[in-house]
Amino acid sequence: MRVLIQRVKEASVVSDGVLTGSIGVGLLVLAGFEEADSRQHLDYAVKKILNLRIFDDENGVMNKSLLETGGELLLVSQFTLHASTKKGNRPSYIKAAPPSVAIPLYNQFHQSLEFSLGRRVPAGVFGADMKVSLLNDGPVTIWIDTMENLGVKKEIQQ
């Protein structure tokens, strides 16, 4: 599982022409899944996202988490996070999970975020044509690959 986390002043997602989510201050989370992802990867990502100390404290130091600030969270699925650009100029998405695997993972991840936050998490629609708007704050952008962070050896893509 790969997630790209952006600290934002505001963000929104329009899915197939319909506004499906918008937030004020908080985190925009782009999430991509691969077939080897498990509940362990989802749980790790949820805990890490909600507890990352990337919001300023009273001294202007990044020392507070989303949970501590009460900020909002917007979730958007993005299989292109698994793009391989090793060969040629056309990215390969062979590591991205097919929809039959990715959709249940995305739904579980979304539910886990809502449960852990104790409130609704607006989101995009998996597989839809989405337009994401954001005002990045900082900018602060964090990349997490759960396979790497959990110590799972990754195969080298050919």
VMD Tcl script that builds the backbone (N, CA, C; Angstrom):
set m [mol new atoms 474]
animate dup $m
set s [atomselect $m all]
$s set {name element resname resid chain x y z} {
  {N N MET 1 A 0.851 -1.175 0.000}
  {CA C MET 1 A 0.000 0.000 0.000}
  {C C MET 1 A 0.892 1.231 0.000}
  {N N ARG 2 A 0.509 2.158 -0.826}
  {CA C ARG 2 A 1.223 3.432 -0.852}
  {C C ARG 2 A 0.237 4.557 -0.609}
  {N N VAL 3 A 0.649 5.507 0.228}
  {CA C VAL 3 A -0.168 6.688 0.465}
  {C C VAL 3 A 0.687 7.931 0.318}
  {N N LEU 4 A 0.075 8.936 -0.251}
  {CA C LEU 4 A 0.698 10.247 -0.360}
  {C C LEU 4 A -0.187 11.178 0.467}
  {N N ILE 5 A 0.415 11.773 1.480}
  {CA C ILE 5 A -0.318 12.603 2.435}
  {C C ILE 5 A 0.078 14.050 2.215}
  {N N GLN 6 A -0.916 14.896 2.047}
  {CA C GLN 6 A -0.639 16.313 1.880}
  {C C GLN 6 A -1.387 17.102 2.943}
  {N N ARG 7 A -0.630 17.930 3.674}
  {CA C ARG 7 A -1.261 18.823 4.651}
  {C C ARG 7 A -1.879 19.964 3.856}
  {N N VAL 8 A -3.154 20.225 4.086}
  {CA C VAL 8 A -3.867 21.204 3.271}
  {C C VAL 8 A -4.613 22.227 4.117}
  {N N LYS 9 A -4.816 23.383 3.521}
  {CA C LYS 9 A -5.708 24.395 4.089}
  {C C LYS 9 A -7.141 24.077 3.689}
  {N N GLU 10 A -7.275 23.455 2.483}
  {CA C GLU 10 A -8.571 22.996 1.988}
  {C C GLU 10 A -8.332 22.041 0.835}
  {N N ALA 11 A -9.287 21.152 0.605}
  {CA C ALA 11 A -9.195 20.217 -0.517}
  {C C ALA 11 A -10.591 19.727 -0.863}
  {N N SER 12 A -10.757 19.322 -2.119}
  {CA C SER 12 A -12.038 18.771 -2.550}
  {C C SER 12 A -11.803 17.789 -3.690}
  {N N VAL 13 A -12.792 16.923 -3.892}
  {CA C VAL 13 A -12.741 15.968 -4.997}
  {C C VAL 13 A -14.113 15.933 -5.665}
  {N N VAL 14 A -14.069 16.005 -6.997}
  {CA C VAL 14 A -15.260 15.878 -7.826}
  {C C VAL 14 A -15.119 14.555 -8.559}
  {N N SER 15 A -16.097 13.665 -8.388}
  {CA C SER 15 A -16.068 12.330 -8.991}
  {C C SER 15 A -17.162 12.243 -10.055}
  {N N ASP 16 A -16.746 12.002 -11.297}
  {CA C ASP 16 A -17.688 11.957 -12.425}
  {C C ASP 16 A -18.612 13.172 -12.435}
  {N N GLY 17 A -18.023 14.343 -12.186}
  {CA C GLY 17 A -18.761 15.599 -12.259}
  {C C GLY 17 A -19.543 15.978 -11.018}
  {N N VAL 18 A -19.488 15.168 -9.967}
  {CA C VAL 18 A -20.246 15.439 -8.741}
  {C C VAL 18 A -19.275 15.632 -7.580}
  {N N LEU 19 A -19.459 16.705 -6.811}
  {CA C LEU 19 A -18.638 16.924 -5.620}
  {C C LEU 19 A -18.941 15.825 -4.612}
  {N N THR 20 A -17.930 14.991 -4.320}
  {CA C THR 20 A -18.144 13.881 -3.387}
  {C C THR 20 A -17.423 14.082 -2.060}
  {N N GLY 21 A -16.595 15.097 -1.971}
  {CA C GLY 21 A -15.924 15.354 -0.710}
  {C C GLY 21 A -15.185 16.672 -0.712}
  {N N SER 22 A -15.211 17.336 0.432}
  {CA C SER 22 A -14.427 18.553 0.599}
  {C C SER 22 A -14.117 18.728 2.076}
  {N N ILE 23 A -12.949 19.324 2.340}
  {CA C ILE 23 A -12.524 19.557 3.719}
  {C C ILE 23 A -11.888 20.928 3.838}
  {N N GLY 24 A -11.753 21.364 5.081}
  {CA C GLY 24 A -10.976 22.550 5.390}
  {C C GLY 24 A -9.580 22.092 5.791}
  {N N VAL 25 A -9.040 22.641 6.845}
  {CA C VAL 25 A -7.694 22.306 7.304}
  {C C VAL 25 A -7.613 20.828 7.682}
  {N N GLY 26 A -6.590 20.174 7.157}
  {CA C GLY 26 A -6.416 18.765 7.478}
  {C C GLY 26 A -5.486 18.076 6.522}
  {N N LEU 27 A -5.827 16.829 6.156}
  {CA C LEU 27 A -4.980 16.013 5.300}
  {C C LEU 27 A -5.750 15.493 4.094}
  {N N LEU 28 A -5.131 15.605 2.934}
  {CA C LEU 28 A -5.591 14.928 1.728}
  {C C LEU 28 A -4.755 13.671 1.624}
  {N N VAL 29 A -5.401 12.515 1.582}
  {CA C VAL 29 A -4.695 11.238 1.507}
  {C C VAL 29 A -5.033 10.559 0.189}
  {N N LEU 30 A -3.995 10.375 -0.642}
  {CA C LEU 30 A -4.127 9.620 -1.883}
  {C C LEU 30 A -3.632 8.216 -1.575}
  {N N ALA 31 A -4.428 7.189 -1.905}
  {CA C ALA 31 A -4.091 5.815 -1.522}
  {C C ALA 31 A -4.130 4.880 -2.725}
  {N N GLY 32 A -3.063 4.077 -2.847}
  {CA C GLY 32 A -2.985 3.065 -3.892}
  {C C GLY 32 A -2.691 1.708 -3.271}
  {N N PHE 33 A -3.273 0.669 -3.833}
  {CA C PHE 33 A -3.177 -0.664 -3.247}
  {C C PHE 33 A -2.540 -1.651 -4.212}
  {N N GLU 34 A -1.888 -2.675 -3.648}
  {CA C GLU 34 A -1.347 -3.760 -4.448}
  {C C GLU 34 A -1.880 -5.075 -3.894}
  {N N GLU 35 A -1.773 -6.138 -4.686}
  {CA C GLU 35 A -2.383 -7.423 -4.305}
  {C C GLU 35 A -1.863 -7.974 -2.987}
  {N N ALA 36 A -0.614 -7.702 -2.650}
  {CA C ALA 36 A -0.021 -8.257 -1.431}
  {C C ALA 36 A -0.446 -7.518 -0.166}
  {N N ASP 37 A -1.214 -6.438 -0.293}
  {CA C ASP 37 A -1.640 -5.690 0.888}
  {C C ASP 37 A -2.574 -6.530 1.748}
  {N N SER 38 A -2.436 -6.331 3.059}
  {CA C SER 38 A -3.252 -7.070 4.025}
  {C C SER 38 A -3.836 -6.093 5.045}
  {N N ARG 39 A -4.600 -6.620 5.963}
  {CA C ARG 39 A -5.168 -5.815 7.041}
  {C C ARG 39 A -4.054 -5.113 7.829}
  {N N GLN 40 A -2.917 -5.792 7.958}
  {CA C GLN 40 A -1.771 -5.214 8.664}
  {C C GLN 40 A -1.321 -3.918 7.989}
  {N N HIS 41 A -1.311 -3.897 6.669}
  {CA C HIS 41 A -0.904 -2.696 5.940}
  {C C HIS 41 A -1.909 -1.563 6.150}
  {N N LEU 42 A -3.188 -1.906 6.104}
  {CA C LEU 42 A -4.227 -0.898 6.309}
  {C C LEU 42 A -4.135 -0.309 7.714}
  {N N ASP 43 A -4.023 -1.172 8.716}
  {CA C ASP 43 A -3.951 -0.711 10.107}
  {C C ASP 43 A -2.722 0.165 10.340}
  {N N TYR 44 A -1.602 -0.257 9.765}
  {CA C TYR 44 A -0.370 0.528 9.896}
  {C C TYR 44 A -0.565 1.923 9.309}
  {N N ALA 45 A -1.126 1.986 8.102}
  {CA C ALA 45 A -1.311 3.273 7.426}
  {C C ALA 45 A -2.266 4.179 8.194}
  {N N VAL 46 A -3.362 3.621 8.687}
  {CA C VAL 46 A -4.325 4.424 9.451}
  {C C VAL 46 A -3.646 5.026 10.676}
  {N N LYS 47 A -2.959 4.190 11.440}
  {CA C LYS 47 A -2.292 4.672 12.657}
  {C C LYS 47 A -1.251 5.741 12.326}
  {N N LYS 48 A -0.461 5.496 11.297}
  {CA C LYS 48 A 0.590 6.441 10.922}
  {C C LYS 48 A -0.003 7.770 10.462}
  {N N ILE 49 A -1.007 7.726 9.603}
  {CA C ILE 49 A -1.624 8.954 9.070}
  {C C ILE 49 A -2.208 9.804 10.191}
  {N N LEU 50 A -2.953 9.184 11.074}
  {CA C LEU 50 A -3.633 9.947 12.116}
  {C C LEU 50 A -2.693 10.470 13.190}
  {N N ASN 51 A -1.527 9.852 13.333}
  {CA C ASN 51 A -0.598 10.250 14.392}
  {C C ASN 51 A 0.647 10.989 13.914}
  {N N LEU 52 A 0.791 11.170 12.591}
  {CA C LEU 52 A 1.944 11.932 12.094}
  {C C LEU 52 A 1.919 13.336 12.683}
  {N N ARG 53 A 3.009 13.736 13.257}
  {CA C ARG 53 A 3.085 15.067 13.875}
  {C C ARG 53 A 3.581 16.064 12.829}
  {N N ILE 54 A 2.631 16.513 12.005}
  {CA C ILE 54 A 2.981 17.417 10.900}
  {C C ILE 54 A 2.185 18.721 10.922}
  {N N PHE 55 A 1.523 18.989 12.054}
  {CA C PHE 55 A 0.813 20.259 12.229}
  {C C PHE 55 A 1.552 21.078 13.281}
  {N N ASP 56 A 1.561 22.384 13.080}
  {CA C ASP 56 A 2.303 23.270 13.971}
  {C C ASP 56 A 1.691 23.341 15.365}
  {N N ASP 57 A 2.586 23.396 16.364}
  {CA C ASP 57 A 2.151 23.643 17.733}
  {C C ASP 57 A 2.177 25.150 17.972}
  {N N GLU 58 A 2.012 25.570 19.218}
  {CA C GLU 58 A 1.965 26.998 19.546}
  {C C GLU 58 A 3.291 27.717 19.286}
  {N N ASN 59 A 4.377 26.952 19.105}
  {CA C ASN 59 A 5.686 27.547 18.814}
  {C C ASN 59 A 6.043 27.482 17.330}
  {N N GLY 60 A 5.095 27.063 16.502}
  {CA C GLY 60 A 5.348 26.981 15.073}
  {C C GLY 60 A 6.178 25.773 14.663}
  {N N VAL 61 A 6.258 24.770 15.533}
  {CA C VAL 61 A 7.023 23.557 15.260}
  {C C VAL 61 A 6.042 22.438 14.900}
  {N N MET 62 A 6.357 21.669 13.848}
  {CA C MET 62 A 5.493 20.545 13.478}
  {C C MET 62 A 5.572 19.498 14.583}
  {N N ASN 63 A 4.576 19.543 15.466}
  {CA C ASN 63 A 4.610 18.702 16.659}
  {C C ASN 63 A 3.239 18.156 17.034}
  {N N LYS 64 A 2.215 18.413 16.192}
  {CA C LYS 64 A 0.865 17.954 16.505}
  {C C LYS 64 A 0.334 17.081 15.376}
  {N N SER 65 A -0.493 16.118 15.755}
  {CA C SER 65 A -1.091 15.192 14.788}
  {C C SER 65 A -2.485 15.667 14.386}
  {N N LEU 66 A -3.035 15.003 13.393}
  {CA C LEU 66 A -4.410 15.278 12.972}
  {C C LEU 66 A -5.366 15.039 14.129}
  {N N LEU 67 A -5.127 13.988 14.901}
  {CA C LEU 67 A -5.985 13.699 16.049}
  {C C LEU 67 A -5.936 14.822 17.077}
  {N N GLU 68 A -4.759 15.379 17.291}
  {CA C GLU 68 A -4.606 16.452 18.285}
  {C C GLU 68 A -5.202 17.767 17.823}
  {N N THR 69 A -5.174 18.024 16.523}
  {CA C THR 69 A -5.678 19.304 16.013}
  {C C THR 69 A -7.159 19.265 15.672}
  {N N GLY 70 A -7.715 18.048 15.541}
  {CA C GLY 70 A -9.115 17.941 15.150}
  {C C GLY 70 A -9.329 18.243 13.677}
  {N N GLY 71 A -8.251 18.201 12.895}
  {CA C GLY 71 A -8.346 18.492 11.464}
  {C C GLY 71 A -9.173 17.457 10.723}
  {N N GLU 72 A -9.472 17.783 9.474}
  {CA C GLU 72 A -10.292 16.908 8.640}
  {C C GLU 72 A -9.414 16.043 7.745}
  {N N LEU 73 A -10.026 15.040 7.113}
  {CA C LEU 73 A -9.306 14.142 6.228}
  {C C LEU 73 A -10.158 13.857 5.000}
  {N N LEU 74 A -9.532 13.919 3.830}
  {CA C LEU 74 A -10.183 13.595 2.559}
  {C C LEU 74 A -9.408 12.450 1.936}
  {N N LEU 75 A -10.104 11.380 1.554}
  {CA C LEU 75 A -9.475 10.186 0.988}
  {C C LEU 75 A -9.793 10.068 -0.499}
  {N N VAL 76 A -8.742 9.799 -1.292}
  {CA C VAL 76 A -8.902 9.619 -2.735}
  {C C VAL 76 A -8.081 8.409 -3.161}
  {N N SER 77 A -8.705 7.479 -3.888}
  {CA C SER 77 A -7.969 6.325 -4.403}
  {C C SER 77 A -7.129 6.769 -5.604}
  {N N GLN 78 A -5.916 6.210 -5.714}
  {CA C GLN 78 A -5.046 6.592 -6.818}
  {C C GLN 78 A -4.082 5.451 -7.148}
  {N N PHE 79 A -4.484 4.611 -8.107}
  {CA C PHE 79 A -3.658 3.458 -8.484}
  {C C PHE 79 A -2.331 3.878 -9.092}
  {N N THR 80 A -2.233 5.095 -9.607}
  {CA C THR 80 A -0.991 5.540 -10.237}
  {C C THR 80 A 0.157 5.705 -9.250}
  {N N LEU 81 A -0.115 5.612 -7.958}
  {CA C LEU 81 A 0.966 5.634 -6.978}
  {C C LEU 81 A 1.870 4.414 -7.129}
  {N N HIS 82 A 1.377 3.391 -7.830}
  {CA C HIS 82 A 2.166 2.181 -8.065}
  {C C HIS 82 A 2.814 2.174 -9.446}
  {N N ALA 83 A 2.890 3.335 -10.074}
  {CA C ALA 83 A 3.503 3.415 -11.400}
  {C C ALA 83 A 4.986 3.049 -11.336}
  {N N SER 84 A 5.396 2.235 -12.295}
  {CA C SER 84 A 6.818 1.930 -12.462}
  {C C SER 84 A 7.291 2.662 -13.714}
  {N N THR 85 A 8.360 3.427 -13.553}
  {CA C THR 85 A 8.905 4.192 -14.681}
  {C C THR 85 A 10.302 3.716 -15.044}
  {N N LYS 86 A 10.622 2.501 -14.624}
  {CA C LYS 86 A 11.963 1.968 -14.841}
  {C C LYS 86 A 12.304 1.826 -16.312}
  {N N LYS 87 A 11.356 1.333 -17.100}
  {CA C LYS 87 A 11.603 1.117 -18.529}
  {C C LYS 87 A 10.733 2.058 -19.353}
  {N N GLY 88 A 11.325 2.627 -20.378}
  {CA C GLY 88 A 10.565 3.447 -21.316}
  {C C GLY 88 A 9.970 4.686 -20.689}
  {N N ASN 89 A 9.043 5.273 -21.430}
  {CA C ASN 89 A 8.414 6.518 -20.996}
  {C C ASN 89 A 6.943 6.368 -20.649}
  {N N ARG 90 A 6.413 5.169 -20.849}
  {CA C ARG 90 A 5.029 4.919 -20.489}
  {C C ARG 90 A 5.013 4.143 -19.180}
  {N N PRO 91 A 4.436 4.715 -18.113}
  {CA C PRO 91 A 4.426 4.032 -16.825}
  {C C PRO 91 A 3.695 2.690 -16.900}
  {N N SER 92 A 4.188 1.750 -16.130}
  {CA C SER 92 A 3.545 0.452 -15.984}
  {C C SER 92 A 2.845 0.428 -14.633}
  {N N TYR 93 A 1.648 -0.132 -14.612}
  {CA C TYR 93 A 0.877 -0.204 -13.374}
  {C C TYR 93 A 0.675 -1.650 -12.945}
  {N N ILE 94 A 1.591 -2.507 -13.319}
  {CA C ILE 94 A 1.469 -3.933 -13.047}
  {C C ILE 94 A 1.416 -4.246 -11.552}
  {N N LYS 95 A 2.005 -3.397 -10.707}
  {CA C LYS 95 A 1.999 -3.628 -9.255}
  {C C LYS 95 A 0.689 -3.184 -8.595}
  {N N ALA 96 A -0.087 -2.369 -9.298}
  {CA C ALA 96 A -1.359 -1.922 -8.728}
  {C C ALA 96 A -2.344 -3.079 -8.698}
  {N N ALA 97 A -3.066 -3.198 -7.604}
  {CA C ALA 97 A -4.055 -4.274 -7.473}
  {C C ALA 97 A -5.189 -4.068 -8.466}
  {N N PRO 98 A -5.719 -5.150 -9.025}
  {CA C PRO 98 A -6.886 -5.023 -9.895}
  {C C PRO 98 A -8.093 -4.585 -9.055}
  {N N PRO 99 A -9.111 -4.025 -9.692}
  {CA C PRO 99 A -10.277 -3.558 -8.935}
  {C C PRO 99 A -10.889 -4.605 -8.010}
  {N N SER 100 A -10.887 -5.872 -8.398}
  {CA C SER 100 A -11.483 -6.914 -7.556}
  {C C SER 100 A -10.785 -7.026 -6.199}
  {N N VAL 101 A -9.523 -6.633 -6.141}
  {CA C VAL 101 A -8.752 -6.650 -4.895}
  {C C VAL 101 A -8.729 -5.258 -4.270}
  {N N ALA 102 A -8.526 -4.250 -5.096}
  {CA C ALA 102 A -8.338 -2.889 -4.597}
  {C C ALA 102 A -9.603 -2.284 -3.997}
  {N N ILE 103 A -10.762 -2.554 -4.591}
  {CA C ILE 103 A -12.000 -1.947 -4.075}
  {C C ILE 103 A -12.286 -2.391 -2.636}
  {N N PRO 104 A -12.238 -3.681 -2.325}
  {CA C PRO 104 A -12.451 -4.062 -0.910}
  {C C PRO 104 A -11.398 -3.457 0.032}
  {N N LEU 105 A -10.137 -3.391 -0.417}
  {CA C LEU 105 A -9.091 -2.775 0.413}
  {C C LEU 105 A -9.387 -1.299 0.646}
  {N N TYR 106 A -9.762 -0.592 -0.408}
  {CA C TYR 106 A -10.093 0.830 -0.308}
  {C C TYR 106 A -11.262 1.027 0.660}
  {N N ASN 107 A -12.307 0.210 0.534}
  {CA C ASN 107 A -13.468 0.336 1.415}
  {C C ASN 107 A -13.106 0.047 2.869}
  {N N GLN 108 A -12.273 -0.979 3.108}
  {CA C GLN 108 A -11.831 -1.287 4.472}
  {C C GLN 108 A -10.995 -0.143 5.041}
  {N N PHE 109 A -10.109 0.404 4.209}
  {CA C PHE 109 A -9.266 1.512 4.635}
  {C C PHE 109 A -10.120 2.723 5.002}
  {N N HIS 110 A -11.088 3.029 4.163}
  {CA C HIS 110 A -11.992 4.154 4.400}
  {C C HIS 110 A -12.751 3.956 5.718}
  {N N GLN 111 A -13.300 2.758 5.925}
  {CA C GLN 111 A -14.028 2.462 7.155}
  {C C GLN 111 A -13.124 2.550 8.384}
  {N N SER 112 A -11.894 2.090 8.258}
  {CA C SER 112 A -10.946 2.149 9.383}
  {C C SER 112 A -10.600 3.580 9.737}
  {N N LEU 113 A -10.424 4.424 8.729}
  {CA C LEU 113 A -10.150 5.835 8.990}
  {C C LEU 113 A -11.331 6.471 9.712}
  {N N GLU 114 A -12.547 6.197 9.245}
  {CA C GLU 114 A -13.733 6.761 9.894}
  {C C GLU 114 A -13.871 6.266 11.330}
  {N N PHE 115 A -13.668 4.978 11.541}
  {CA C PHE 115 A -13.768 4.413 12.880}
  {C C PHE 115 A -12.738 5.048 13.812}
  {N N SER 116 A -11.503 5.150 13.338}
  {CA C SER 116 A -10.419 5.675 14.175}
  {C C SER 116 A -10.581 7.165 14.457}
  {N N LEU 117 A -11.128 7.901 13.499}
  {CA C LEU 117 A -11.373 9.333 13.701}
  {C C LEU 117 A -12.656 9.583 14.487}
  {N N GLY 118 A -13.579 8.638 14.418}
  {CA C GLY 118 A -14.856 8.802 15.096}
  {C C GLY 118 A -15.797 9.732 14.370}
  {N N ARG 119 A -15.570 9.886 13.068}
  {CA C ARG 119 A -16.444 10.751 12.272}
  {C C ARG 119 A -16.327 10.391 10.791}
  {N N ARG 120 A -17.216 10.950 10.008}
  {CA C ARG 120 A -17.255 10.707 8.571}
  {C C ARG 120 A -15.988 11.226 7.900}
  {N N VAL 121 A -15.478 10.470 6.937}
  {CA C VAL 121 A -14.339 10.886 6.127}
  {C C VAL 121 A -14.822 11.011 4.690}
  {N N PRO 122 A -14.887 12.232 4.166}
  {CA C PRO 122 A -15.291 12.392 2.769}
  {C C PRO 122 A -14.264 11.734 1.848}
  {N N ALA 123 A -14.744 11.290 0.682}
  {CA C ALA 123 A -13.854 10.550 -0.201}
  {C C ALA 123 A -14.276 10.675 -1.650}
  {N N GLY 124 A -13.336 10.324 -2.513}
  {CA C GLY 124 A -13.626 10.196 -3.930}
  {C C GLY 124 A -14.321 8.864 -4.164}
  {N N VAL 125 A -14.629 8.580 -5.429}
  {CA C VAL 125 A -15.283 7.335 -5.800}
  {C C VAL 125 A -14.275 6.474 -6.553}
  {N N PHE 126 A -14.020 5.280 -6.047}
  {CA C PHE 126 A -13.034 4.392 -6.653}
  {C C PHE 126 A -13.357 4.181 -8.130}
  {N N GLY 127 A -12.352 4.358 -8.979}
  {CA C GLY 127 A -12.493 4.108 -10.408}
  {C C GLY 127 A -13.147 5.223 -11.195}
  {N N ALA 128 A -13.639 6.238 -10.523}
  {CA C ALA 128 A -14.296 7.348 -11.215}
  {C C ALA 128 A -13.248 8.289 -11.811}
  {N N ASP 129 A -13.680 9.100 -12.755}
  {CA C ASP 129 A -12.851 10.185 -13.258}
  {C C ASP 129 A -12.935 11.287 -12.204}
  {N N MET 130 A -11.823 11.542 -11.525}
  {CA C MET 130 A -11.847 12.487 -10.410}
  {C C MET 130 A -10.997 13.721 -10.688}
  {N N LYS 131 A -11.478 14.834 -10.196}
  {CA C LYS 131 A -10.757 16.098 -10.234}
  {C C LYS 131 A -10.523 16.510 -8.790}
  {N N VAL 132 A -9.248 16.594 -8.414}
  {CA C VAL 132 A -8.884 16.913 -7.039}
  {C C VAL 132 A -8.320 18.326 -6.996}
  {N N SER 133 A -8.828 19.123 -6.087}
  {CA C SER 133 A -8.328 20.480 -5.870}
  {C C SER 133 A -7.802 20.571 -4.448}
  {N N LEU 134 A -6.691 21.287 -4.288}
  {CA C LEU 134 A -6.154 21.445 -2.942}
  {C C LEU 134 A -5.329 22.713 -2.826}
  {N N LEU 135 A -5.251 23.195 -1.618}
  {CA C LEU 135 A -4.347 24.278 -1.265}
  {C C LEU 135 A -3.389 23.668 -0.266}
  {N N ASN 136 A -2.210 23.248 -0.767}
  {CA C ASN 136 A -1.212 22.578 0.060}
  {C C ASN 136 A -0.688 23.570 1.086}
  {N N ASP 137 A -0.549 23.137 2.312}
  {CA C ASP 137 A -0.101 23.981 3.413}
  {C C ASP 137 A 1.344 23.651 3.747}
  {N N GLY 138 A 2.221 24.573 3.445}
  {CA C GLY 138 A 3.639 24.382 3.773}
  {C C GLY 138 A 4.556 24.663 2.600}
  {N N PRO 139 A 4.615 23.846 1.608}
  {CA C PRO 139 A 3.886 22.589 1.430}
  {C C PRO 139 A 4.475 21.474 2.286}
  {N N VAL 140 A 3.580 20.619 2.757}
  {CA C VAL 140 A 3.986 19.416 3.478}
  {C C VAL 140 A 3.385 18.237 2.731}
  {N N THR 141 A 4.251 17.377 2.210}
  {CA C THR 141 A 3.828 16.189 1.474}
  {C C THR 141 A 4.668 15.014 1.960}
  {N N ILE 142 A 3.993 13.952 2.413}
  {CA C ILE 142 A 4.662 12.789 2.991}
  {C C ILE 142 A 4.277 11.543 2.191}
  {N N TRP 143 A 5.281 10.715 1.876}
  {CA C TRP 143 A 5.095 9.467 1.134}
  {C C TRP 143 A 5.282 8.296 2.089}
  {N N ILE 144 A 4.344 7.351 2.079}
  {CA C ILE 144 A 4.475 6.145 2.890}
  {C C ILE 144 A 4.227 4.926 2.001}
  {N N ASP 145 A 5.169 3.997 2.047}
  {CA C ASP 145 A 5.019 2.710 1.378}
  {C C ASP 145 A 5.011 1.670 2.486}
  {N N THR 146 A 3.859 1.056 2.742}
  {CA C THR 146 A 3.752 0.136 3.873}
  {C C THR 146 A 4.620 -1.102 3.691}
  {N N MET 147 A 4.846 -1.511 2.442}
  {CA C MET 147 A 5.707 -2.681 2.214}
  {C C MET 147 A 7.121 -2.391 2.709}
  {N N GLU 148 A 7.611 -1.205 2.419}
  {CA C GLU 148 A 8.951 -0.813 2.875}
  {C C GLU 148 A 8.973 -0.586 4.379}
  {N N ASN 149 A 7.979 0.121 4.901}
  {CA C ASN 149 A 7.974 0.473 6.321}
  {C C ASN 149 A 7.768 -0.728 7.232}
  {N N LEU 150 A 7.065 -1.733 6.751}
  {CA C LEU 150 A 6.841 -2.931 7.567}
  {C C LEU 150 A 7.922 -3.980 7.349}
  {N N GLY 151 A 8.936 -3.629 6.548}
  {CA C GLY 151 A 10.063 -4.525 6.357}
  {C C GLY 151 A 9.823 -5.674 5.401}
  {N N VAL 152 A 8.821 -5.536 4.539}
  {CA C VAL 152 A 8.542 -6.577 3.555}
  {C C VAL 152 A 9.479 -6.374 2.369}
  {N N LYS 153 A 10.220 -7.422 2.029}
  {CA C LYS 153 A 11.159 -7.327 0.925}
  {C C LYS 153 A 10.385 -7.203 -0.379}
  {N N LYS 154 A 10.742 -6.209 -1.180}
  {CA C LYS 154 A 10.062 -5.973 -2.442}
  {C C LYS 154 A 10.864 -6.578 -3.585}
  {N N GLU 155 A 10.120 -7.137 -4.523}
  {CA C GLU 155 A 10.764 -7.664 -5.723}
  {C C GLU 155 A 11.133 -6.511 -6.634}
  {N N ILE 156 A 12.242 -6.650 -7.325}
  {CA C ILE 156 A 12.655 -5.634 -8.279}
  {C C ILE 156 A 11.845 -5.830 -9.551}
  {N N GLN 157 A 11.202 -4.770 -9.978}
  {CA C GLN 157 A 10.400 -4.855 -11.195}
  {C C GLN 157 A 11.316 -4.876 -12.414}
  {N N GLN 158 A 10.978 -5.713 -13.343}
  {CA C GLN 158 A 11.761 -5.813 -14.582}
  {C C GLN 158 A 11.239 -4.844 -15.604}
}
mol reanalyze $m
mol bondsrecalc $m
mol representation Tube
mol addrep $m
